[in-house]
Amino acid sequence: MPDTPATQISATRITAADVVKVARLARLDLTDEEIGRTTSQLASMLDHFADIDALDLDGVEPMTQPYPLANVFREDVIVDGLDRDEVLAEAPDAAEGRFRVPPIIGAPE
């Protein structure tokens, strides 16, 4: 089995201290139960990655999708848009040729 980062991590196992450190860096406040569950789940994932690393994939061509995709292109067609004055006339509040909306950042509550 090749010595890859996934197998190296799996061999040393992830610890609750690792989870606590990453949770702190991510500013997550985990309970003891969540730390235990997360440690177990991450260890299982790393074991699965190690299983994948152990596969002989030398003859397998890399792919990005499980089935072939093709882009479908269409011609760009220029069409008339809506009349600005007509649209703004229907707006609840408009000013200087634009929609007027309430502020969302720094607005007094």
Buried (B, 14 or more C-beta within 10 A) or exposed (E): EEEBEBBEBBEEEBEBEBBBEBBEEEEEEBEEEEBEEBBEEBBEEBBEBBEEBEEEEEEEEEEEEEEEEEEEEEEEEEEEEEEEEEEBEEEEEBEEEEEEEEEEEEEEE
